[in-house]
């Protein structure tokens, strides 16, 4: 008996010591994810057809493959599919999403990667390193996604939108008119190539006479030997094939040189650099694109809002020029031309089609991804000019500040703001403050005797950390704010008096209630609280955060060994009845809702070594371990020597875990089970 006690002391010591590295993914697990992707794309006959071609060493740019064998752990794995039919990039840590990117054509060759893809993969590594250093727990959604891939039930990648864009490049023959530097042609630059691909998609303009006659930076670079800039012949789009097969593409080369000169491309033989905002100016001012064309920054939008912008553009038939930034502040521009049903985005790297495929914008779940989007931009609204009005929009770049909290009544206080012109044009704006009532939707008149007037260029503003805030002095509230009222900042084009609430990313706070920062509350939501019930699993449909007047539904799954004969389900004390399918529904929600479930009874005693317990189900099948829990929980797979093989964060419901042969103790829900595989 004493020996057994010592064993469990050792066991729990192992839990605390080894758990820190238990989140890394081994090669066999990564291979199962890649197999699931390949089978979903119908490109795999057997698992032996997968080729491991790259293993990213943690926090480094090199590979962890030595002589074809993996050494140590990995940030990600790359598997090529057979017969030149694509590849899968699988995360090496289960804190992040399992599949980082995939393609169903071509192969991955680490020795010949597009620079913007290489930068994007480094971006994934930065996120994985951060997740490990911060010891973040994977979200239930991320864990559930791993389970789907490992269980072979990952969603297929059909659906979505796919826009056909040109498979062009930066080198010969596309750079045939770019400046020569010491006898060698400079690269076109990823910004010029991406812009040319977008313009080829729209096949606009037919020509222009508004371009620069000399590259604006030429006088600063006497080493450049530049071709003349001649716009007289226009653009023959029919002579610009989507795929170039020969060594000559004069019309495309002319287009790329015209774009580069007009976006202030900084040319070199190894890398040519441009800014996203210069691309917008050139499209509007030189190439006759709509005044709706604008560049927006990720900093001012939540992850969900950002993704929605991108999807809306693609749904409207407009490929997007996208810019990311690495840790060393180098921008990399590419084209997004589609998405699949799982919201992986189709990326054209501008490298003759090489490594084009579907990739995540972020390896992290949306709740964490905002920490890694500084410097990300995308260009939206790009289309042929048909006389559209420009878009005027101001956004908060950071939360506003008050000199006094709670907000005083009858005495002055000051407000500081960090705002930014994210619209498509410069503008003169009036700024003020007003009271907004979220219960009625009414926006009051501006409160200041003298509104502030500012002139602001597009993509300029006040940055927290770099600028002092824009200040409202001596703001006075005449009465205390009601619970539904918010003090908000409002803006309008000068002298238009068409006031709009100044907002920012939806996951931050940009208004004040009487006590401090608060959400603007442009709609009312209520929370549905679900119980944890012994002997049952509650399966919800949708979010438990429900808008006013909407409905919420759920099911109750009775576990084996329990009976629902005397079960009573209530919502805020009112009995609920299920429909014919077993679904419980609460309609027209007007308040927070608390669900209670009583009367579920155990049919018979359950032994501790049984695979069916009062709170969880644990069983094995076909060499895999299955754990079903009624709520999110922790589980540990431990060898009989006390060494932890894996620490798991389980979502509600069933989790499938591949496991090597051997004998294990499974610890979950406060109980322990012995299994042999």
N, C-alpha and C positions, 0 to 999 in steps of 0.2 A: 504493500500500500504506500509506503514511504517513497519507494522508487518511482511509482506512478506520479506522485506529487512533484518530485523533482523534474520529471519529464515535462509536465505542463508549465512549470516555472521557466524551463528552457524554451518551450514552445512560445510563450508570450513574450519572452525577451527577443526571440527571433522576429516576432511580429513587429516590434518597435524598431529593430535595428535594420532589418532587411527591406522593410516596406518602402523605403525611400527610392530603391531602384527597381521596384516591382512593376513599374508602369511601362518599361521599355518592351518593345515588340520583338520577338525572335524571328528568325528567318522562316521557319515553318508556318508561323501565323501569317506573316506577310505574304507568303506564297498562296495561302488559302484565299486571301483577299484578291490577289491578282487572278487566281483561277476563277473566282466568282465574276470578276469583271469580264474576263475573256469568254466565259460561257454565256454571259448575258449578251455579248456582242457576237455570239456564234462564230468565234474564231479559234476555238480550242477543241481538239479531239481528245487529248489526254493531258494530265498535269505534267507529264514529262516533256511536253512540247514547250513549256515556259523556260526562258533563258534569263538567269540573273545576270545583268550586264553592268550594274552600278550599285554601290552601297555608299551613301554619303556619311563620312565620318562625322561624329557629333561636333558641331560648332566649327567645322573646317570645310575647306573647298575641295579637299581630296577624297579619294575613294578608300573604303575600308576593305576592299577586295584585294587579296594577296594570292596570286597563283590560282585564281578562280574560287578561292575559299574566303569566307567572311572572317574578319578579325575584329573582335570587340562588338560594340553596339552600333546602332545606326540612327541617323535622323530620318532617312528615308531609303527605300529600296526601289530599284527600277527593273522591271521584267519586260523583256521583248516577247511578243507573241510570234508564233511561227509564220513562215511564208510572207514576211514583210507586211504583216497585217496589224501592226500597231504595238502599243506598249502600255504599261500601267505603272504609275508612281505611287507607292504605298508608304504611308507614314510609319516611322519607327517608334512612335510613342502613342499610347492610347489616350493621352490627354487631348489630342487633336483628332480631326476627322480622318478616317482610315484611308480614303482614296484622295490623293492630292490632285491627280490629273491622269488623263488617259487619252489614247488615240486609237482608232481602228484602221489606221493605214500608216505605212512607213515603219521606221525603227528608230531607237534612241541610241545615239553614239556620243558619249561624254566628251570625246575629243573634238567634236565638231558641232557644238551647240550654238544656237543664236544667242548673242550677248544679252538680249532682253529676257530670254528664257532662263539663262544662267542666273541673271539677277533675280528673277521671280523665284527660282528655287532657293537662292540664298535668303530671300524674304521668308519662305516657309521655314528654313532652318532657324532664322532669328526668332520666329514665333515659338518653335518647339523648344529652343533654348530658354526663352523667357518662361514658358509654361513649366519647365522643369525647375528652373531657379526659384520661381514663385511657389512651387509645389501646389499648383492649382489642381483641383479635382475635376475630372471630366464631367461635363454636364450629362444629364440623363439622355438627352437627344444624341450626343456623341457616342455614348456607350451603346445605345440602342442601334445606332448605325453600324458600329463594329459587329454587334450581334447578327445583324442582317447579312453582312458580308460573310462572316464566319459560318453562319448557318446556311449559306447558299441561297438566301432569299432576298438578296439586294435587288432593289428596283431596277428594271431595265431602263436603258438610257434613251428611249424613244421620245417622241413628242418635242415640244419646244419650238424653236425657230432656227432656221439655217439660211443665211444670206450668202450667196456665192460672191467671193471677192478674189481679186487678182493675186496670184502667187508670184509676187515680185521680190526684188532684193535690193541691196545697197551697193554691190560691186558691179563689175562689168556684166552686161553692156549698159546697165542702168545709169552708171556714173560717167558715161562717155562725154558729157558736156560739163561736168563738175570741174572746179579749178585743179590745175596740176600744181603739185608742191614738190620741188626738187625732182621734177621729171616724172612724178607718179600721180595718177588721178586720185583725188580724195574720194572717200566714200560719200554716198548721197546723204547719209544720216537717217536714223530710224524715224525722225519726225517727218522728213520729206517723203520717205517711202510710204509711211502710214497715211499721210495726207493724199499722196498720189493714188493709193489704193482706194481711198474713200471717193475721190473725185472720179476715178474710173468707174466705180459702182454707179454714181449718179450721172456720169457722162456729161458733166457740166463744169465750166462754161464751154461754149463753142469757140471763144477767144476772149482776149482782153487787151486793152490799151492803157491800163492803169498801173502796170507794173513798174518797178524801179528800172532805171537804165543802167545803173552800176550797182554792184553789190554794196550795201551800206558799210560793210566792214573791210572792203578791199583796200582802202587807204591805210588801214592799220596793219595790213599783212602784205608787205611788198613781195614776199616769197610766193604769193598766189599768182598764177597765170590763168586769167579768167576768159571764158568765151563771151562774145557779145550777147547781150540780152535783146533778142528780136522777137516781138510779139505779133508781127504782121501776118503770119501764116495760120494763126489760130491753132486749134487742137483737133486732130483727126482721131476721134475715139475708136473708129473702126480699124485703125492701124495699130491699136494697142491691145494685143491679145491678152487674155487672162493668164496664160502660161506662155512664156517665151521659150522657144526651142532652138533658136539660132544664136549667133554671136552679134546680132545687130538689132537694135530697137530704138531707132532715132527719135520717133515721136515720144516714146516713154522717157528717154534721156532728156529731151527738151523740156517736157513737163516737170521732171524732177529738178532740173536746173532752175526753171522759173520759180518753182515753189521754194527751193532752198534760198535763192537770192531774196525773195520777198518775206521770208520768215527769219531773216538775220542768222542763217545757219553759220555756225563757227566750224569751218572745215578743217580736217586734218586727214592724214593718210590712214590712221587707225580707227578714229572715231570722230564723227561730226555731230555737233550738239545744237539743239534748238529748244525753245520754250513753248509750252502749250498755248499760252496767251498770244504769242506771236502768230501761231497758226490761225487762231480765230480772227485776228486783225487782218491777216492776208486773205482769208476766205471771204470775209465781209467786204473789205475795201478794194481788193484787186480782182478776185475771181467771181464776184457777183453771187455770193451765197446769201441766204436769208439773214436778216437782222435778228432772227431768233437763235442763230448760232452762238453758243457761249461755252466757256470752260467753267466747270464747277469743281469745287474742292471737297474732298471727302470729310474734312474737319467739321463742316457745317451741317452734316446730315448723319442720322443714325445709320447703322448697318442695313436695317430693313429699308429705310428710305433710299439709300444709295443703290441697293440692288433693284428696287422698284424703278428708279430712274433708268437704269441700264436696260431692264426688261422692256419698259415702255418704248424706249428708242428702237430696240430691235423689233418689237411688235409693229412699230410704225414703218418698218422697212428702212431704217437708217443705221448702218454700221457705225461703230463708235471708235474714235481715237482715244486711247487710254494711256495714262502715264503713271508709272510707279517710280518710287525712289528707294535706293539702297541706303545702308547705314552710312556710306561715305558720301551721301547726298548727290549721287549721280542719277539722273533721270533716264528712264528707259521707256520708249513709246512703242505701242503695238496697236493692232486693230482687233476689236471684239466684234464678231460677225454672227453670233448666235448663242443659243443656250439649249440645254436638254431638259427633260422633265424633272431632273434632280437638281436643277439650277447650277450645273457646271457650265462655265461659259466658254464658247468656242473662240479660240485665240489664233489669229494669223500673225505670226512673229515677223513677217516681212523678210523671210529667209528662203525664198523660192519654194515655199510650202513645207520646208523641212520642220518637223516636230509640231506642225499645226495639230491642235487637238482641243480637248475640253479640260479646263483647269478651274480650281477654286480661286475666288478672289482672296480668300483668307483660309488658313488651315484651322484657325480657332473657330469656336462657335460664335454666333453673332454677339453674345453678351460680353465677350472679351475682345473681339476683333478690332474695336475702335482704338485700342492702344497701339496699333501698328499700321495706321493709315496716314500718318503725317506725310504730306507731299504728294498724295495720290489725287489725280485729276481725271476728269473725262470731258470730252467735248460732246455736247448734245445739241439737238435742234438743227444740225447741219443739213441743208437741202437747197435746192435751186431757189433763187430769190423770186418770189411771186408777190412782192409788195407787202409782206407781213410787217406789223409793228414790232419794234424791239421789246424785249422783256426787261422790265425794271424790277429789281428785287434787292432788298437789303436783308442781311442775315446777321445774327449774333455769332461772333467767333468764340465767345466765352460768356459765362453767366454774368449778368449785371451785378453791381455792388451798391449797397446802401450805406451811408455814413452812420445810420442808427437802426437798430433792430431791438425790439419790435418797432414797426413804423409808428412814429409819433402822430398824434392828431392835434392840429392847430398850431404846431411849431415847425419851423423849416428843417429839412434834411436834404442831403445831396445824393444824387444817383450817378454812378459811373458806368460807362458802356464800352464794349469792344464790338464794333460793328464793321461790316464789310459789304462792298458792292459785288454781289454775285450775279448780277444781271448781265445782259448782253451788250449794254451801252453805258457810257458815262452819263451822269445825270445830276441835276440840281434838286435837292430833296429838302423838305421841311420835316423836322423831327420834333416830337412832343411826347407827353404822357397822358394816359386816359384810364378810365375805370371800365373793365369788361366784366359783365355778369354772365357766368357760365350757365346759370339756370335758365336765363331768358335768351341768351345769345346776343344781347344788346351791347354795343360799344358806345360809351359816352363821348361827349365832346372833349377835345384836348383841354387840359387843365391849366397850361402855362399861359401867362399873359403875353409872353413873347416866345413864339416857337423858334427853335434853332434851325438855321439854314446852312446846308453844306453842299459843296460841289465835290463829287467823288467819281474818279475814273473807275471803269470796270476792273475787277480783281485788285482793288486797293481798299484799305481800311485801317482800323486800329487793332493792333495785335497785343494780346496780353503777354507780358514779358519783354516785348520790344517797344511798346508805346505806353504813355500814360493814357488812361481812359478818356473818352469824350464825356464831359461832365454836364449834368443838369444841376444848377445851384438853386438852393432855396425852394425846393418842392414842398408844397403844403397840402396835407389832407384835411378837408373840412369836417369829415366825420369818419368814424371807424368803419373799416371795410367789413361787409357782411361775409358770412362763410362762403358764399358763392361768388364773391367779387374778387377781382384781381387788379392790381396796379400794373399796367402794361406800357411798354414803349410803342409808339405808333409813328408811321411815316407816310408821306405822300410826295409825289412830284410837286415841285414848288408851285404854289398858287392854284393847285388843282383841288385841294381839300377832299381828296378821295383817300381817306385814312385807312391804313392796313396795320394789323398788329405785327410788330417786328418779332420774328421767331428764330429758332435755331434747330439743332438736332433734337429729334423728338424724345431722345433718352436723357435729356438734360432739362434744367429748370430755367425759365426766362421771364417769369413774372413774380410778383410779390403778393402774398396774402398779408394779413395784419402782423403775422409773426416773422415772416422772412420769405426766402425763395420758395416758389411753388410752381406747379405745372399751370399752364394757361387754362387748362380745363375746358377746351372747346367742345368736349362731349363728356357725358357722365358715364362712368363704368362702375360695376359692382363686382364683388368677389364671391365666388361659390366655394365654400369650404367643405371638403370631402373627408370622411372619417377613415381611420385605420381600424379595420374590423377583423377580429380573429375568426378564421374559417372562411373568409371571403376576399376576393380581389375586386376592387371597384375600377371599372374601365371607363374613362371619360372620353367624350367626343369634343374635341376642340379645347380651347383655353378655358381656365376657370376664371379669367378676367372677362366679364361679359358687359357689352354696351347696354345702356338703358333700353328696355322694351324688347330685347332679344331673348332667345331661348337657350337652354342648356340641357344636354342629354347625357345619360350615363347608363351603364349596365352593371349588374352585380354577378360575378362568377363565383359560385359556391364551390369550395375546395372539397376534394375527396375526403370522406370521413366526417362530413358535417351535413346538417339538414337545415333547410330554409322553411320548414313547415310552419314555424311560429314567427317568421321574420316580419318586422314592421319597418317601413321606410318612411321618413318624414322630411319635409323641407320647412324650416322655421316652425315646426310643430304641427304642420298640416300633413296628413297621410297622403303619400303618393302611390299610384297604381301603375304597374307596367303595361305597355301595349302587348300585342300578340307576339312580338319578337323579343320581349323581355326588356325593352328600352324604357327607362324612366325619363320623363321630360318635364322641365319647369318652363312655362311660357310667360312672356311679358314681364320680365324681371324688372322690378322697381326699387329693389333694396338688396343689401348683402344677404346671401343665403347660406344657411348652415344645414347640411344634410346629416341626419342621424340614421343609423341602422342597428336595430336590436332584434333579439330572438333567434339568432343563428346559434345552433346547439351542436355539440360534438356527439357523433353517433356512438363511438367506442373509444376506450383509452388507446393512446398511441405510444409505443415504446420509443425511447430515445434513439435507438439504432435504426428505426424505420426510415424509409425514404419518403414517408408522407407524414408531416408534422402539422401542428396547429397553426403555424405561421408560414411555412415554406414547403415546397416540394423539391426534392433532389433525386435525380435518377440518371442512369447512363444508358446510351444507345449508340451503337455503331462507332464506338471509340470516342464519343464525345460526352461531355458532362452537361447536364441540363439542370438549371436552378430556376425555380419560379418563386417570386416573392410578391406579396400583396402591396408592398411599398418599396421605395428605393432603400437599398441596404448595402452593407459591406460584406464581402466574403473573402476567405483566404483558403488557398490550396496548399497544404503543408505535407511534406514527406514525413515518414515515420522517424527520420533522423532529426526532425524539428526544423528543417530548412524550408522556408517559404518558396514555393514555385511560382505563385502569382497572387497578387492582391487585386481584388476586383471591386469596382463601384457599380453595383447592380441597379438598373432602372426598375421601375414597377413592371411586373410581368415576367416573361420567360427570357432567360439568357442562355445562349449556347456557347460552350467553351471547348475548343479542341485541346486534347491533353495527351501527353506522351504515355507510353505503357509504364506501369508501375503501381504501387500501392500508396494511397493518399488519405489524409484526413481533410474533410471539407468542413470549414467552420463558417456558419452563417446563421443569423437569427438567434444567436446565443446558444446554439446547439452544434454538435459535431457528428460527422458521419464518416464511416470507413468505406472506401471503394478500391477495387482493383481493376486496372485496365490492361 
